[in-house]
Amino acid sequence: MTSLKRTPLYPLYAETGEPRCIDFGGWELPVQFYGIQKEHEAVRERAGLFDVSHMGEFMLGGEGACGFISSLTTGDIAALEDGQAVYTFMCYENGGVVDDLIVYRLQEEQYMLVVNAGNLDKDADWIKSRLPQGIEFRDVSGDTALIALQGPAALQVLQKVSDTEGLQQLKPFRFIRRGAVGGAPALISRTGYTGEDGFELYVSSAEAAGIWRALIAAGEEFGLLPCGLGARDTLRFEAKLPLYGQELSADITPLEAGLSYFVKLGKGDFVGREALAAQKEAGVPRKLVGLEMIDRGIARSHYPVFAEGRQIGEVTTGTQSPTLKRNLALALIETEFASIGTEVEVEIRGKKLKAEIVKAPFYKNTPAHKEMISKANAGSADTQNESEKGVNTP
């Protein structure tokens, strides 16, 4: 029997709450510490702390690194400045997604790529199989811990344990390469996956425990809670932030997922560009939409969606929204049925229950950190009137 991998913070889980761990892609990770509802509310109203050290980090450098990364991703890597990051995709030739990732420009021709844990080996093989001579690839995932501090009070908590200059002025998807947290070196990035303001802290695995404890102590007065995978999923779902394997996959293109903003067809050639350009020209056959259940029931991932007596797609993610207390879902369906107000049916345990197409994201925050949600959904509401879109602007 293969043993599960553990992050450097695993021994600290038992110090707070009543952690319950699960097998998440071969990692033993906490699904909750105090309960998903409490942790979700903590992030929306105060602050939450996540161990996401299972994520993968690759370093790429050398002359031509910018052009190489650009040839593999949909983003405009050449437009990045030092200290700036971009959310992007690596795609297959057919436009399906190898992985969604964040590219950090450390300095000229020096980059860090942050990839999903479940795709780490696949991503590394994908990149190395195309690696030109003279560009160095290093997988530093084992030496790197990643802590996400999220919520309206995130900045206040971080300032208690970091005297790094510029934290308050740091813009979304910008980072401080040589910061410090709890006296230890840290790359401090103002990103996140919750729909709230927040920071992601890349630190040495050896220093992670001390930093985690310092943040827990600093956050006590603000009501900070350690949070697990459960709340991370409900938070990103409400903000319509995609999860690989559900809203994105080898069979789902970024355009179908409503993420056209992050596909820069005009930047030059990249893997999958031809297929994505053709799909944009012809019009996407499927769209990711929001659903609200009319009948009583909760739509779950992969439940089939019907209209006019036939299946038109399936649910990608669904739950009762902890913030809104409504039974909501995201679904990938045929474009002709994607207009707001269209009534469809979701098959739940053999019964077809009524649902309605509604606007998504379901939750839009008001703090400064709006960029990810705004841009992620800027191209996803083609079926809505301009007055209905409700898309935040940075």
Beta strands, then each sheet from edge to edge (+ up, - down):
strand 1: 20-24
strand 2: 27-32
strand 3: 48-51
strand 4: 56-61
strand 5: 84-91
strand 6: 97-107
strand 7: 110-115
strand 8: 136-139
strand 9: 144-150
strand 10: 175-181
strand 11: 184-189
strand 12: 198-204
strand 13: 225-227
strand 14: 286-293
strand 15: 304-307
strand 16: 310-320
strand 17: 327-334
strand 18: 343-348
strand 19: 351-358
sheet 1: 1+ 2-
sheet 2: 10+ 11- 12+ 9- 3+ 13+
sheet 3: 5+ 6- 7+ 4- 8+
sheet 4: 14+ 17- 16+ 15- 18+ 19- 14+
end
